[in-house]
Amino acid sequence: MRHPFTIVIFFFVLIPGIHCQEKDDTLSGPAKVYLNLKNINFIKNNEYFNPVIEGYTLVGYFIQPTIVYSPSKKVKLQLGAHLLSYAGEDKISQAKLVFSTTCNFSENTFLTLGTLNGSDKHRMLDPHFDNERLYNSYAEDGLQFTTKNDHIFSDSWLSWENFIFKGDTTREIFTFGESFRYASAKIAEIFKIEVPMQLQFKHYGGQISNYSEHVETYFNLATGVRINFDISGEKLGTAGIEYLQFINNELTKTEVQGITRGYASWIRFHYNYKVLYFGSYYWKSHNFFAPNGNPIYSSVSTVKDDVVIPDRAIWTNSLYLTVHPLDYLEIFFGFDAYYDMNLKHMDTAMTLHLNFEKLIRIATLKH
């Protein structure tokens, strides 16, 4: 626990005399050293009163300062710390070392080993990968291979969440995921077509560990199609409609969560206008479970053990406001309303965060 604090003190020794640089610096040319500051201050209030998940409030912040060394445009090394704290706590809830090496194969394709590029960068769907992980599980460790351009986004990653040694009494835990999306060029100057595909494997096990629980391996898959429409050449914003099909399977058939397989359909309407977003979604599922997903869509209760609600039908309405007063600062406000059509019950969630990220040049090194 002492090492992250040592690193933070080291940063403040280096700060005098630094030269500011924009966040989208290409990190090319002569060898360069930067300080990258990442901070999110957040409030997430979940007013949940249902048999699947109880309500709770997250109020806190994390800061992730890293030293970035780029000896060439092909290679980047980062060293720093991730510190997470919740309001009302007298201690740091999470303090971990951040270290990674990134190799750029091209302008659009790169491989990272070590600390990954933030949980939100996977662009996963909320039922598969809870959006709240942006606040409480931002720093992931493992490997990540990413390609992105105007038409293709592909992010393959392995996040190692619990490492074990021989004789340990806990299970190793890791997630492998692939997030893919193809976006067409504009058709007839009016609409675009997007084809998403996402999969995840979540494993709890380990041969060298002595644990009492069963081995569990969960598989989740989602795919579908989305059509986006320009309204009056985007003067009135853009709208879209999307259909997604989900399947889930517990590959070891242990029924630890009470179910081994399930499925879901998600129909979504989107509307964007400048800084505003409105979405209306209809979710219908049977025995759906994703261990990393938003529990409100799950059939497995987090309130009581061994409680499963097989059939879910949820109508979600979301309103988001995202403002960028500066290139390196985002102000986000979100409101989500979840109406359970089977239970005839409404739950709500409200989010407010300030997201700061800036790359600051410290030095340029001659070879």
Sequence and secondary structure as in RCSB ss.txt:
>XXXX:A:sequence
MRHPFTIVIFFFVLIPGIHCQEKDDTLSGPAKVYLNLKNINFIKNNEYFNPVIEGYTLVGYFIQPTIVYSPSKKV
KLQLGAHLLSYAGEDKISQAKLVFSTTCNFSENTFLTLGTLNGSDKHRMLDPHFDNERLYNSYAEDGLQFTTKND
HIFSDSWLSWENFIFKGDTTREIFTFGESFRYASAKIAEIFKIEVPMQLQFKHYGGQISNYSEHVETYFNLATGV
RINFDISGEKLGTAGIEYLQFINNELTKTEVQGITRGYASWIRFHYNYKVLYFGSYYWKSHNFFAPNGNPIYSSV
STVKDDVVIPDRAIWTNSLYLTVHPLDYLEIFFGFDAYYDMNLKHMDTAMTLHLNFEKLIRIATLKH
>XXXX:A:secstr
 HHHHHHHHHHHHH TT EE  TT    SSEEEEEEEEEEEEEEEEEEESSS EEEEEEEEEEEEEEEEEEETTE
EEEEEEEEEEETT SS SEEEEEEEEEEESSSSEEEEEEE S GGGG   TTTS TTHHHHS   EEEEEEEE S
SEEEEEEEEEEE   TT SS EEEEEEEEEEEE   BTTTEEEEEEEEEEEEEEE TT   SS  EEEEEEEEEE
EEEEESTTTTT EEEEEEEEEEEEETT   TTS SEEEEEEEEEEEEETTEEEEEEEEEEES   TTS GGG SB
 SSSTT B  EEEEEEEEEEEEEEEETTEEEEEEEEEEEETTTTEEEEEEEEEEEEEEEEEEEEE  
